[in-house]
Amino acid sequence: MRLKGASTTAILAALNEENAVKCKPPLPWPEVAAIATSVGRYAPGSLARTDTGNAERLVGRHGHDLKHVYGLGWFVWAGTHWQRDETGAVERRAKDTVRSIHEEAARVADDAERKELAKWAVASESAGRLRAMISLARSEPGVTALVYV
């Protein structure tokens, strides 16, 4: 949402709605607000051309449908519940995220910066960059989940 120019307030409203529907039990309000504030500190379209920047892009684009539990792996929202990812859903979302970097580049006014971002988009399609994005996204706010036993 931030990449598309959404305000922190709009992000907070959307996160709060997702939290109420998808999180059982819901995250505490201060945690939801902290996530929105964290995302809002970036200027729209200003994520770095790094593996960490790509992880932030993945979470910004698909984080509402992804959770990672250390020791158990990735989970995806199945419409009514969280389901362990056994079909490569996270990888498909990562590839979608990389493709979106081309769209991000098209919105950049500066010609040199646009070319650099487009070059980064192509480099990000490699298997190594995709694995790095997915690995780094595990620890992003709002993605890491705890299991209480």
Salt bridges, closest charged atoms under 4 A:
GLU18 OE1 - LYS22 NZ 2.88
ASP51 OD2 - ARG129 NH1 3.20
ASP65 OD1 - LYS22 NZ 2.51
ASP65 OD2 - HIS64 NE2 3.21
ASP96 OD2 - ARG61 NE 2.67
ASP96 OD2 - HIS62 NE2 2.78
GLU104 OE1 - ARG57 NE 2.83
ASP111 OD1 - ARG114 NH2 2.54
ASP111 OD2 - LYS115 NZ 3.34
GLU113 OE2 - ARG49 NH1 2.73
GLU125 OE2 - HIS102 NE2 3.46
